[in-house]
Each structure stands twice: as C-alpha cells, then as structure tokens.
Amino acid sequence: MSKHQIKILDGGLSTELVSLGFSLENCKLWTGKAIAERPDLLKQAHLNFIKSGAEVITTASYQLSIELIIQELNCSELQARNLIKKSVQIVREAISEANSK
C-alpha cells in the first residue's frame, strides 16, 4: 500500500447491530454476544458496511478474550476459541456473499 492510499473502514458495529434490533444491554461481550446469539444479524451488519463501501471489516471478536467468553457464556476454553473463529467465518461469509452479487 502506498503511503497515500486510503482504505475505508467499516462503521460502529454495536450501533449497526442495535439498528438491526439486537440488544447489547448489560453485556460485557459487546458485539461478541451476537456471534453466539445472532450470527445472522452480525453477517447482515457486515454486509451493510460492505454495501456502503467499506474495504476493511472488523470481526465482532475484536474486544474479546478467551477468559471473558468463558466467564460470560459459562463455556469451555475450546468453545470460547471456536466462538472467536466463528467471528472470522461470519466476516468471510459476508464478503463472499457481497462479492457474489
């Protein structure tokens, strides 16, 4: 990337999820909660950003840690790691879907 090339980032994922009807109240996982509970809405949020011109998409796991997931979802370490992997998979699905249209 040249020093003068500009990339367009996605927007506020929490704000987009809330606009799609997802509740983030009293949740330490923030957007990470959507990975487990509403991956469909999460993918739609990513698609909305891509359709708006975003060239860089942030996964919903950006603020998560294995320890926090285990604590908040009462799950195993393996399940927590898989949740983070799922956030990448959801972004890849959104990109693939956007590119196929």
C-alpha positions in Angstrom: 0.0 0.0 0.0 1.4 3.4 -1.0 1.6 6.0 1.7 -1.1 8.0 0.0 -3.6 5.1 -0.5 -6.7 5.4 1.8 -8.9 2.5 2.8 -12.4 2.8 4.0 -13.1 1.1 7.3 -16.4 -0.3 8.5 -18.6 1.6 10.9 -19.7 1.2 14.5 -20.7 -2.5 14.8 -22.6 -2.0 18.1 -24.6 0.8 16.6 -25.4 -1.2 13.4 -26.4 -4.3 15.4 -28.7 -2.2 17.6 -30.3 -0.7 14.5 -31.0 -4.2 13.3 -32.8 -5.0 16.6 -30.1 -6.7 18.6 -29.8 -5.7 22.4 -26.4 -5.1 23.9 -27.7 -4.0 27.3 -25.7 -5.3 30.3 -23.4 -7.3 28.2 -19.6 -7.4 28.8 -19.2 -9.2 25.5 -20.4 -6.2 23.4 -20.7 -7.2 19.8 -19.2 -10.6 20.7 -22.6 -11.6 22.1 -24.0 -11.5 18.5 -21.5 -14.2 17.4 -23.2 -16.7 19.7 -26.8 -15.4 19.7 -27.5 -13.8 16.3 -24.8 -14.6 13.7 -27.4 -13.8 11.1 -27.7 -10.2 12.3 -24.0 -10.0 12.6 -23.5 -11.1 9.0 -26.1 -8.6 7.9 -24.3 -5.8 9.7 -21.1 -6.7 7.9 -23.0 -6.8 4.6 -24.4 -3.4 5.3 -20.9 -2.0 5.8 -19.6 -3.7 2.6 -22.6 -2.4 0.6 -21.8 1.1 2.0 -18.2 0.9 0.6 -16.2 -0.5 3.5 -12.9 -2.1 2.4 -11.8 -3.2 5.8 -14.2 -5.3 8.0 -13.6 -5.8 11.7 -14.7 -9.0 13.3 -17.1 -8.9 16.3 -14.4 -10.6 18.4 -12.1 -7.5 18.5 -12.7 -6.8 22.2 -13.0 -10.4 23.4 -10.6 -12.6 25.4 -10.9 -16.4 26.0 -11.3 -15.7 29.7 -14.1 -13.2 29.2 -16.0 -15.6 26.9 -15.7 -18.4 29.4 -16.8 -16.2 32.2 -19.8 -14.6 30.4 -21.1 -17.7 28.5 -20.1 -20.3 31.0 -18.4 -22.4 28.4 -15.2 -24.4 27.8 -11.9 -22.9 26.5 -12.4 -24.8 23.3 -15.9 -23.4 22.9 -14.5 -19.9 23.5 -11.8 -20.3 20.9 -14.3 -21.6 18.4 -16.5 -18.6 19.0 -13.6 -16.3 18.0 -13.0 -18.4 14.9 -16.7 -18.2 14.1 -16.4 -14.4 14.1 -13.9 -14.6 11.3 -16.1 -17.2 9.4 -19.0 -14.8 9.6 -17.0 -11.9 8.1 -15.7 -14.2 5.3 -19.3 -15.3 4.6 -20.4 -11.7 4.3 -17.5 -10.8 2.0 -18.3 -13.9 -0.2 -22.0 -13.1 -0.3 -21.3 -9.4 -1.2 -18.8 -10.5 -4.0 -21.3 -12.9 -5.5 -23.9 -10.3 -6.1 
